[in-house]
């Protein structure tokens, strides 16, 4: 009995935690499925109509990465469901064993009640007591005997209902497990096709090494010009703060504190999209001996002409136009800066105060798609935006 009580206590304590884990797992699965669907749409509507290029390869590899993560989540789901199946089978076994014991005890009591079914015998037994105290004890026993029978009958009904419910939940868990296993197999098959596609595109691109190297050299110049300009602007802002005349306002100080305290909680600068190039140093996807320019931010593939939003309140520090990056907007948030590039239309002007999620512009369309290059700085120190923004 103590083991059963402990089992039920553990179950009720763990149920909220298991529910939370399942909820988080479902959220991760949904996000990965949305990423894959978005990349499928981008690939089918734009790149598939053109000659193979590194953008297509980036999208395919990102999709492969997301699908591998999705398979991992499915494996976790399957493990959880199989564990639930095992647990429920054990619970049903325990309940059946206890029900059998209960029915056996109940049948003994019923037999005893049948043997002494004549109430006259009970009354005479009570009246034959030596004193009132003994008579009361005999009457109490008679009453508790019948109450015990009634309670045991109720307990048998409850356990029978519990077993029925557990069997229903067991069947549901087994069905979900089978469905998840079928999905996992389907995802593995799709993954194999995508990996073959990535290999085919890599082979095609490797035959155009001279062209690829020219593209990389051109891109490197664009990146260097952009980085130098943003570093110049931020260095100037930092030097202004060091001057004796500069006094930080309470508003700017509060803005910096608020921005810093929202690390990992800032909204995305676009409503839907997928990061196709991470922060930091990367090698060329085809020519591994070629190092690409350091990415000071992240590249987010978005819908063609998607609107871009400020991730936090602040002031538009500067608007500039850069080769390869179209129009760019730098927003200051106290000691922090966010930088949005590859914009076509702008909805803000220099010096304007903006609020969180205010629309600041729309992305330029390239190859029927759009990519936002987004940077985040703390003073003159570049930050990894993925550590700051959150879905």
C-alpha positions in Angstrom: 0.0 0.0 0.0 2.8 2.4 0.8 4.4 1.8 -2.6 1.1 2.6 -4.3 0.7 5.8 -2.3 4.3 6.8 -3.2 3.6 6.1 -6.8 0.5 8.3 -6.9 2.3 11.2 -5.1 5.2 11.0 -7.5 2.8 11.0 -10.4 1.0 14.1 -9.3 4.2 15.9 -8.5 5.7 15.1 -11.9 2.6 15.7 -14.0 3.0 19.5 -14.2 6.7 19.1 -15.1 5.9 16.5 -17.8 3.2 18.8 -19.2 5.6 21.7 -19.3 8.2 19.5 -21.1 5.7 18.3 -23.7 4.5 21.9 -24.2 8.1 23.1 -24.8 8.8 20.2 -27.1 5.6 20.9 -29.1 6.7 24.5 -29.4 10.2 23.6 -30.7 8.7 21.1 -33.2 6.2 23.8 -34.5 9.0 26.3 -34.9 11.2 23.9 -36.8 8.3 22.8 -39.0 7.6 26.5 -39.8 11.2 27.1 -40.6 11.3 24.2 -43.0 8.0 25.2 -44.7 9.3 28.8 -45.1 12.6 27.6 -46.7 10.6 25.2 -49.0 8.5 28.2 -50.1 11.6 30.3 -50.7 13.3 27.6 -52.7 10.3 26.7 -54.8 9.4 30.3 -55.7 12.8 31.7 -56.4 16.0 29.8 -56.5 14.7 26.6 -58.3 14.1 28.7 -61.4 17.7 29.8 -61.6 21.2 28.5 -62.0 22.5 26.8 -58.9 24.0 29.4 -56.5 25.4 29.6 -53.0 22.1 31.2 -51.7 20.3 28.0 -52.8 22.9 25.9 -51.1 22.6 28.0 -47.9 18.8 27.5 -47.9 19.1 23.7 -48.5 21.7 23.3 -45.8 19.7 25.4 -43.3 16.7 23.2 -44.1 18.8 20.0 -43.5 19.9 21.4 -40.2 16.4 22.2 -39.2 15.1 18.8 -40.3 17.8 17.0 -38.3 16.7 19.0 -35.2 13.1 18.1 -36.0 14.1 14.4 -36.1 15.8 14.8 -32.7 12.6 16.3 -31.3 10.6 13.4 -32.8 12.9 10.9 -31.2 12.4 12.6 -27.8 8.7 12.5 -28.4 8.8 8.8 -29.2 10.9 8.1 -26.2 8.5 10.0 -24.0 5.4 8.2 -25.5 7.1 4.8 -25.2 7.9 5.5 -21.6 4.3 6.5 -21.0 3.1 3.3 -22.6 5.3 1.2 -20.3 4.2 3.2 -17.3 0.5 2.9 -18.1 0.9 -0.9 -18.7 2.6 -1.2 -15.3 -0.2 0.9 -13.7 -2.9 -1.3 -15.3 -1.1 -4.4 -14.0 -1.0 -3.0 -10.5 -4.6 -1.9 -10.6 -5.7 -5.3 -11.9 -3.7 -7.1 -9.1 -5.2 -4.8 -6.4 -8.7 -5.3 -7.9 -8.3 -9.0 -7.8 -7.3 -8.8 -4.1 -10.2 -6.5 -3.4 -12.7 -8.7 -5.1 -11.4 -11.7 -3.1 -11.8 -9.9 0.2 -15.2 -8.7 -0.9 -16.3 -12.2 -1.7 -15.3 -13.4 1.7 -17.2 -10.6 3.4 -20.3 -11.3 1.3 -20.0 -15.0 2.2 -19.8 -14.1 5.9 -22.8 -11.7 5.5 -24.7 -14.5 3.8 -24.0 -16.9 6.6 -25.3 -14.4 9.2 -28.0 -12.9 7.0 -30.7 -13.4 9.7 -30.9 -10.1 11.5 -32.7 -11.8 14.4 -29.4 -13.6 15.2 -27.5 -10.3 15.3 -30.2 -8.6 17.5 -30.2 -11.6 19.9 -26.4 -11.5 19.9 -26.5 -7.8 20.9 -29.2 -8.3 23.5 -27.2 -11.2 25.0 -24.4 -8.8 26.0 -23.3 -8.8 29.6 -23.5 -5.0 29.8 -24.3 -1.8 27.7 -20.6 -1.4 26.8 -20.4 -4.9 25.3 -23.7 -4.4 23.5 -22.4 -1.1 22.0 -19.2 -2.8 20.8 -21.3 -5.6 19.2 -23.6 -3.1 17.5 -20.7 -1.0 16.3 -19.1 -4.1 14.8 -22.4 -5.1 13.1 -22.7 -1.6 11.7 -19.0 -1.3 10.5 -19.2 -4.8 8.9 -22.0 -3.7 6.6 -20.3 -0.3 6.0 -17.1 -2.1 5.0 -19.0 -4.1 2.5 -20.5 -1.0 1.0 -17.2 0.8 0.9 -15.4 -2.1 -0.8 -18.1 -2.3 -3.4 -17.6 1.4 -4.2 -13.8 0.9 -4.3 -14.2 -2.0 -6.7 -16.3 0.2 -9.0 -13.7 3.0 -8.8 -10.8 0.7 -9.6 -12.7 -0.8 -12.5 -13.3 2.7 -13.9 -9.7 3.6 -13.4 -8.5 0.6 -15.3 -10.9 1.4 -18.1 -9.6 5.0 -18.3 -6.0 3.8 -18.2 -6.6 1.5 -21.0 -8.1 4.3 -23.1 -5.1 6.5 -22.4 -2.8 3.6 -23.2 -4.4 3.1 -26.6 -4.1 6.9 -27.3 -0.4 6.9 -26.3 0.3 3.8 -28.5 -1.4 5.5 -31.5 0.6 8.7 -31.0 3.8 6.8 -30.7 3.1 4.9 -33.9 2.2 8.2 -35.7 5.5 9.8 -34.4 7.5 6.9 -35.6 5.9 7.1 -39.1 6.7 10.8 -39.2 10.2 10.2 -38.2 10.7 7.7 -41.0 9.2 10.2 -43.5 11.5 12.9 -42.2 14.5 10.6 -42.6 13.5 9.9 -46.2 13.1 13.6 -47.0 16.4 14.4 -45.3 18.2 11.9 -47.5 16.7 13.6 -50.6 17.8 17.0 -49.3 21.3 15.9 -48.6 21.5 14.5 -52.1 20.3 17.8 -53.5 22.9 19.7 -51.4 25.6 17.4 -52.8 24.4 18.0 -56.4 24.4 21.8 -56.0 27.8 21.6 -54.4 29.1 19.7 -57.4 27.6 22.2 -59.8 29.1 25.1 -57.9 32.5 23.5 -57.6 32.7 23.6 -61.4 32.4 27.4 -61.4 35.3 28.1 -59.0 36.6 31.1 -60.9 33.1 32.8 -60.9 32.6 31.9 -57.2 36.0 33.4 -56.3 35.1 36.6 -58.1 31.7 36.8 -56.3 33.5 36.3 -52.9 36.0 39.0 -53.7 33.2 41.4 -54.6 31.2 40.5 -51.5 34.3 40.9 -49.3 34.7 44.5 -50.5 31.1 45.3 -49.8 31.3 43.8 -46.3 34.5 45.6 -45.5 33.1 49.0 -46.6 30.0 48.4 -44.5 32.0 47.3 -41.4 34.3 50.3 -41.7 31.5 52.7 -41.9 29.5 51.3 -39.0 32.7 51.1 -36.9 33.5 54.7 -37.8 30.0 55.9 -36.7 30.1 53.9 -33.4 33.7 55.1 -32.6 32.6 58.7 -33.2 29.6 58.2 -30.8 31.9 56.6 -28.2 34.4 59.5 -28.4 31.6 62.0 -28.0 30.6 60.3 -24.7 34.2 60.7 -23.5 34.4 64.4 -24.0 34.2 66.6 -20.9 31.1 68.4 -22.3 29.1 65.2 -22.6 26.6 64.4 -19.8 24.4 61.2 -20.1 20.8 62.0 -19.6 18.6 59.9 -17.2 16.5 58.9 -20.2 19.5 57.4 -22.1 20.8 55.7 -18.9 17.4 54.1 -18.3 17.1 53.1 -22.0 20.5 51.3 -21.8 19.5 49.5 -18.6 16.1 48.5 -20.1 17.7 47.3 -23.3 20.4 45.3 -21.5 17.8 43.6 -19.2 15.9 42.4 -22.2 18.7 40.2 -23.5 17.2 37.0 -25.0 13.7 38.6 -25.0 13.9 41.2 -27.8 11.4 40.6 -30.7 12.5 39.7 -34.2 13.1 42.5 -36.6 10.8 40.7 -39.1 7.5 38.9 -38.4 8.6 35.7 -40.1 11.9 34.5 -41.4 14.8 32.1 -40.9 18.5 32.9 -40.0 20.4 31.6 -43.0 23.8 32.9 -42.0 24.9 33.1 -38.3 27.1 35.6 -36.5 30.9 35.0 -36.8 33.5 33.5 -39.1 32.5 30.9 -41.6 34.1 29.0 -44.5 32.7 29.0 -48.0 30.0 26.3 -48.3 31.8 24.7 -51.3 35.4 25.8 -51.1 36.4 25.0 -47.6 39.8 26.6 -47.9 38.2 30.0 -48.5 37.2 32.0 -45.4 34.3 34.3 -45.8 34.2 37.8 -44.4 33.4 37.9 -40.7 29.7 38.3 -40.2 29.1 41.1 -37.7 25.4 40.2 -37.4 23.0 37.7 -38.8 21.3 37.3 -42.2 17.6 36.6 -42.0 15.8 35.3 -45.1 12.3 36.9 -45.1 9.3 37.2 -47.5 9.8 39.4 -50.5 9.5 43.1 -49.5 8.8 42.2 -45.8 8.4 45.0 -43.3 11.2 45.6 -40.9 10.6 46.6 -37.2 12.7 48.2 -34.5 13.5 45.6 -31.8 13.4 48.2 -29.1 12.6 51.9 -28.5 15.3 54.4 -29.3 16.4 57.1 -31.7 17.3 56.8 -35.4 21.0 57.7 -35.2 21.8 57.6 -38.9 20.5 56.6 -42.3 23.1 55.6 -44.9 23.3 54.0 -48.3 25.9 51.3 -48.9 26.8 49.3 -52.1 25.2 45.8 -51.8 23.2 46.8 -48.7 20.8 49.3 -50.1 19.5 51.7 -47.5 20.6 51.1 -43.9 19.1 52.4 -40.6 21.2 52.7 -37.3 19.0 53.0 -34.2 20.6 54.0 -30.8 19.2 52.6 -27.6 21.3 54.4 -25.0 24.7 52.5 -25.0 23.3 49.9 -27.5 22.8 50.1 -31.3 20.9 48.0 -33.7 21.6 48.1 -37.5 19.1 47.2 -40.2 20.3 46.9 -43.8 19.1 46.0 -47.3 16.0 48.2 -47.0 14.2 49.5 -50.0 11.5 51.9 -48.5 12.1 53.8 -45.3 9.3 55.0 -42.9 11.6 56.9 -40.5 14.1 59.7 -40.7 17.3 60.6 -38.9 16.8 61.9 -35.4 13.3 60.4 -35.1 12.4 58.6 -31.9 10.9 55.1 -32.5 9.1 52.7 -30.3 9.4 48.9 -29.9 8.1 47.1 -33.0 7.6 50.3 -34.9 7.8 49.8 -38.7 11.1 51.4 -40.0 11.1 50.2 -43.6 10.6 47.3 -46.0 13.2 45.0 -47.5 14.5 45.3 -51.0 13.5 42.4 -53.3 16.3 40.3 -54.8 15.6 37.1 -56.9 11.9 37.3 -55.7 13.1 37.1 -52.1 14.5 39.3 -49.4 17.3 39.0 -46.8 17.8 41.3 -43.8 21.3 41.8 -42.5 20.9 42.7 -38.8 23.6 43.8 -36.4 23.6 44.6 -32.7 26.3 46.5 -30.8 27.1 47.5 -27.2 29.1 50.6 -27.7 31.9 49.5 -30.1 31.6 45.8 -29.2 29.7 43.7 -31.7 27.2 41.3 -30.2 25.7 38.0 -31.5 22.1 39.0 -32.2 20.8 35.4 -31.7 21.7 35.8 -28.0 19.4 38.8 -27.8 16.3 38.1 -30.0 13.8 35.5 -29.2 10.8 33.9 -30.9 
